[in-house]
Amino acid sequence: MTSACVLSGTTAALIPAAGSGSRLGRGPKAFVEVRGQSLLARSVAALRPLVDEVVVALPEGMELPPGLDARAIVGGATRQDSVARLLRATSAEYVLIHDAARPFLPENVVLDLLEAVHESGAATLALPVADTLVRAEAGGNWGDLTPREGLWAVQTPQAFRRELILKAHAQAVTDGFAATDDAGLVARLLKAEGNGRVRLVPGDARLFKVTTPGDLALAEALAAVWEGEQA
């Protein structure tokens, strides 16, 4: 492990990778390759030196490729289900939850996140929104502008004390509530309890999510630069 090990408590990186990747159209997204290496393998390689273990949720019937320093469990029907299974599969005090489709993780950004979660109990990488935002009207026409001041685009990894995120998932099941990410579940719980906030940690533009063929082309270009920097 790197300098992250100076922080107390064990940490696990959890990667829900049981999705079908339908928008990309290349089979399970985590196994799509960029310059000969899958998105999942790139994510594991970036996270493994910074944590005590990596656990991956895979579609039923699939296995981890040989040589990947992680262990696998069977994922659930939804991302939220897969994360809940991953949380039960580790006993680490802290967890980093990461989308395999964000394969370019700068080490310094992950270390900043680890430091923040040890201080606050809940933190996520995010970037201030830089683009003009407009709400579309019917028919795809320009509607009202939305002020971007104070708006952040949420990324992963997201980091939590495991007990806190487990409680947030349990409350969501009780309430029949679904969120697009885990920070949303925790923020909802903390707001209800009036006890703490999810901290926003400045992320990195290279942590974009590979979702469409256009994203994949961008990932191919970035991977060439990334590999040169890591060499």
LOMI-284996 format. One record per residue (C-alpha): z, x, y. Coordinates in pm, whole numbers, plus 50000, padded with zeros to 5 digits. Layout:
<sites>
@Z: Z&X: X&Y: Y;
...
</sites>
This chain:
<sites>
@Z: 50000&X: 50000&Y: 50000;
@Z: 49953&X: 50102&Y: 50365;
@Z: 50197&X: 50084&Y: 50653;
@Z: 50237&X: 49711&Y: 50578;
@Z: 50495&X: 49811&Y: 50319;
@Z: 50746&X: 49899&Y: 50592;
@Z: 50794&X: 49524&Y: 50634;
@Z: 51060&X: 49371&Y: 50411;
@Z: 50981&X: 49115&Y: 50142;
@Z: 50703&X: 49090&Y: 49889;
@Z: 50364&X: 48956&Y: 49994;
@Z: 50083&X: 48794&Y: 49797;
@Z: 49728&X: 48729&Y: 49910;
@Z: 49606&X: 48392&Y: 49782;
@Z: 49234&X: 48317&Y: 49775;
@Z: 49115&X: 47961&Y: 49697;
@Z: 48767&X: 48023&Y: 49556;
@Z: 48704&X: 47713&Y: 49346;
@Z: 48453&X: 47553&Y: 49584;
@Z: 48093&X: 47477&Y: 49489;
@Z: 47929&X: 47630&Y: 49795;
@Z: 47690&X: 47334&Y: 49824;
@Z: 47586&X: 47405&Y: 50184;
@Z: 47482&X: 47758&Y: 50096;
@Z: 47298&X: 47644&Y: 49785;
@Z: 47365&X: 47963&Y: 49584;
@Z: 47627&X: 47841&Y: 49335;
@Z: 48002&X: 47906&Y: 49380;
@Z: 48021&X: 48066&Y: 49722;
@Z: 48280&X: 48328&Y: 49633;
@Z: 48037&X: 48487&Y: 49387;
@Z: 47744&X: 48507&Y: 49629;
@Z: 47656&X: 48871&Y: 49681;
@Z: 47604&X: 49058&Y: 50006;
@Z: 47440&X: 49397&Y: 49956;
@Z: 47531&X: 49397&Y: 49588;
@Z: 47896&X: 49296&Y: 49627;
@Z: 48031&X: 48941&Y: 49608;
@Z: 48213&X: 48780&Y: 49898;
@Z: 48519&X: 48753&Y: 49674;
@Z: 48511&X: 49121&Y: 49575;
@Z: 48485&X: 49224&Y: 49940;
@Z: 48782&X: 49006&Y: 50035;
@Z: 48996&X: 49133&Y: 49747;
@Z: 48912&X: 49496&Y: 49827;
@Z: 49019&X: 49448&Y: 50190;
@Z: 49345&X: 49268&Y: 50112;
@Z: 49471&X: 49442&Y: 49799;
@Z: 49592&X: 49765&Y: 49970;
@Z: 49800&X: 49557&Y: 50212;
@Z: 49986&X: 49326&Y: 49971;
@Z: 50178&X: 49336&Y: 49645;
@Z: 49935&X: 49115&Y: 49452;
@Z: 49618&X: 48908&Y: 49491;
@Z: 49582&X: 48573&Y: 49314;
@Z: 49251&X: 48385&Y: 49308;
@Z: 49184&X: 48018&Y: 49225;
@Z: 48852&X: 47985&Y: 49041;
@Z: 48646&X: 47692&Y: 48910;
@Z: 48740&X: 47593&Y: 48556;
@Z: 48556&X: 47805&Y: 48302;
@Z: 48492&X: 48098&Y: 48536;
@Z: 48656&X: 48440&Y: 48518;
@Z: 48706&X: 48725&Y: 48758;
@Z: 48441&X: 48997&Y: 48743;
@Z: 48555&X: 49315&Y: 48564;
@Z: 48731&X: 49568&Y: 48782;
@Z: 48862&X: 49324&Y: 49043;
@Z: 49227&X: 49407&Y: 49117;
@Z: 49353&X: 49047&Y: 49110;
@Z: 49458&X: 48777&Y: 48868;
@Z: 49305&X: 48432&Y: 48841;
@Z: 49419&X: 48074&Y: 48794;
@Z: 49220&X: 47751&Y: 48763;
@Z: 49172&X: 47583&Y: 49099;
@Z: 49207&X: 47217&Y: 49185;
@Z: 48966&X: 46944&Y: 49290;
@Z: 49012&X: 47025&Y: 49660;
@Z: 49098&X: 47334&Y: 49860;
@Z: 49440&X: 47188&Y: 49933;
@Z: 49500&X: 47137&Y: 49561;
@Z: 49390&X: 47494&Y: 49485;
@Z: 49625&X: 47640&Y: 49746;
@Z: 49916&X: 47438&Y: 49607;
@Z: 49844&X: 47581&Y: 49262;
@Z: 49822&X: 47933&Y: 49404;
@Z: 50159&X: 47892&Y: 49577;
@Z: 50317&X: 47796&Y: 49247;
@Z: 50153&X: 48095&Y: 49076;
@Z: 50337&X: 48358&Y: 49280;
@Z: 50700&X: 48430&Y: 49362;
@Z: 50626&X: 48644&Y: 49668;
@Z: 50838&X: 48582&Y: 49977;
@Z: 50535&X: 48578&Y: 50206;
@Z: 50179&X: 48465&Y: 50139;
@Z: 49847&X: 48533&Y: 50308;
@Z: 49596&X: 48253&Y: 50243;
@Z: 49237&X: 48362&Y: 50290;
@Z: 48888&X: 48220&Y: 50250;
@Z: 48672&X: 48441&Y: 50031;
@Z: 48380&X: 48341&Y: 50252;
@Z: 48525&X: 48558&Y: 50532;
@Z: 48463&X: 48897&Y: 50366;
@Z: 48498&X: 49135&Y: 50662;
@Z: 48869&X: 49190&Y: 50729;
@Z: 48967&X: 49468&Y: 50973;
@Z: 49289&X: 49627&Y: 50847;
@Z: 49455&X: 49637&Y: 51189;
@Z: 49408&X: 49262&Y: 51232;
@Z: 49569&X: 49186&Y: 50896;
@Z: 49859&X: 49417&Y: 50978;
@Z: 49910&X: 49232&Y: 51309;
@Z: 49923&X: 48906&Y: 51114;
@Z: 50178&X: 49045&Y: 50868;
@Z: 50399&X: 49157&Y: 51152;
@Z: 50375&X: 48815&Y: 51318;
@Z: 50466&X: 48619&Y: 51004;
@Z: 50775&X: 48833&Y: 50949;
@Z: 50883&X: 48744&Y: 51301;
@Z: 50787&X: 48377&Y: 51311;
@Z: 50749&X: 48251&Y: 50953;
@Z: 50403&X: 48105&Y: 51021;
@Z: 50099&X: 48264&Y: 51183;
@Z: 49722&X: 48246&Y: 51177;
@Z: 49438&X: 48457&Y: 51304;
@Z: 49233&X: 48283&Y: 51573;
@Z: 48995&X: 48360&Y: 51858;
@Z: 48984&X: 48203&Y: 52206;
@Z: 48676&X: 47982&Y: 52233;
@Z: 48409&X: 48151&Y: 52445;
@Z: 48124&X: 47897&Y: 52428;
@Z: 48068&X: 47591&Y: 52644;
@Z: 48184&X: 47283&Y: 52454;
@Z: 48021&X: 46942&Y: 52484;
@Z: 48084&X: 46616&Y: 52298;
@Z: 47763&X: 46468&Y: 52160;
@Z: 47670&X: 46108&Y: 52235;
@Z: 47491&X: 45875&Y: 51995;
@Z: 47148&X: 46006&Y: 51907;
@Z: 47250&X: 46370&Y: 51955;
@Z: 47247&X: 46361&Y: 52334;
@Z: 47464&X: 46562&Y: 52574;
@Z: 47791&X: 46384&Y: 52642;
@Z: 48111&X: 46491&Y: 52817;
@Z: 48205&X: 46855&Y: 52860;
@Z: 48527&X: 46963&Y: 52690;
@Z: 48727&X: 47226&Y: 52880;
@Z: 48761&X: 47537&Y: 52664;
@Z: 49073&X: 47669&Y: 52837;
@Z: 49352&X: 47702&Y: 52583;
@Z: 49122&X: 47630&Y: 52286;
@Z: 49118&X: 47872&Y: 51993;
@Z: 48893&X: 47882&Y: 51687;
@Z: 49110&X: 47922&Y: 51377;
@Z: 49028&X: 48192&Y: 51121;
@Z: 49187&X: 48323&Y: 50804;
@Z: 49395&X: 48487&Y: 50669;
@Z: 49684&X: 48259&Y: 50757;
@Z: 50034&X: 48378&Y: 50672;
@Z: 50357&X: 48196&Y: 50591;
@Z: 50696&X: 48227&Y: 50435;
@Z: 50623&X: 48085&Y: 50092;
@Z: 50914&X: 47839&Y: 50105;
@Z: 50781&X: 47695&Y: 50432;
@Z: 50423&X: 47644&Y: 50317;
@Z: 50542&X: 47497&Y: 49986;
@Z: 50748&X: 47243&Y: 50182;
@Z: 50450&X: 47162&Y: 50404;
@Z: 50227&X: 47100&Y: 50102;
@Z: 50489&X: 46880&Y: 49936;
@Z: 50528&X: 46673&Y: 50253;
@Z: 50152&X: 46633&Y: 50280;
@Z: 50137&X: 46499&Y: 49924;
@Z: 50419&X: 46254&Y: 50000;
@Z: 50242&X: 46132&Y: 50313;
@Z: 49890&X: 46133&Y: 50167;
@Z: 49786&X: 46373&Y: 50444;
@Z: 49499&X: 46622&Y: 50425;
@Z: 49424&X: 46908&Y: 50665;
@Z: 49131&X: 47145&Y: 50695;
@Z: 49361&X: 47446&Y: 50665;
@Z: 49715&X: 47540&Y: 50577;
@Z: 49827&X: 47615&Y: 50931;
@Z: 49753&X: 47250&Y: 51008;
@Z: 49992&X: 47138&Y: 50732;
@Z: 50265&X: 47373&Y: 50852;
@Z: 50218&X: 47282&Y: 51220;
@Z: 50254&X: 46915&Y: 51127;
@Z: 50577&X: 46982&Y: 50939;
@Z: 50725&X: 47199&Y: 51212;
@Z: 50643&X: 46942&Y: 51478;
@Z: 50813&X: 46669&Y: 51277;
@Z: 51121&X: 46885&Y: 51232;
@Z: 51119&X: 47018&Y: 51589;
@Z: 51173&X: 47363&Y: 51447;
@Z: 50927&X: 47639&Y: 51533;
@Z: 50555&X: 47681&Y: 51585;
@Z: 50259&X: 47846&Y: 51413;
@Z: 50187&X: 48166&Y: 51603;
@Z: 49829&X: 48246&Y: 51704;
@Z: 49735&X: 48609&Y: 51640;
@Z: 49413&X: 48744&Y: 51795;
@Z: 49153&X: 48771&Y: 51520;
@Z: 48812&X: 48933&Y: 51507;
@Z: 48457&X: 48803&Y: 51551;
@Z: 48361&X: 48976&Y: 51225;
@Z: 48585&X: 48729&Y: 51041;
@Z: 48321&X: 48456&Y: 51060;
@Z: 48283&X: 48222&Y: 50765;
@Z: 47970&X: 48249&Y: 50550;
@Z: 47866&X: 47886&Y: 50511;
@Z: 47490&X: 47855&Y: 50574;
@Z: 47185&X: 48069&Y: 50490;
@Z: 47190&X: 48189&Y: 50850;
@Z: 47548&X: 48311&Y: 50808;
@Z: 47445&X: 48494&Y: 50492;
@Z: 47169&X: 48677&Y: 50680;
@Z: 47421&X: 48780&Y: 50945;
@Z: 47659&X: 48897&Y: 50671;
@Z: 47385&X: 49115&Y: 50520;
@Z: 47330&X: 49285&Y: 50855;
@Z: 47699&X: 49329&Y: 50924;
@Z: 47766&X: 49465&Y: 50574;
@Z: 47533&X: 49758&Y: 50635;
@Z: 47724&X: 49852&Y: 50949;
@Z: 48063&X: 49779&Y: 50788;
@Z: 47995&X: 50003&Y: 50489;
@Z: 47893&X: 50285&Y: 50718;
@Z: 48219&X: 50253&Y: 50912;
@Z: 48427&X: 50247&Y: 50594;
@Z: 48255&X: 50551&Y: 50443;
</sites>
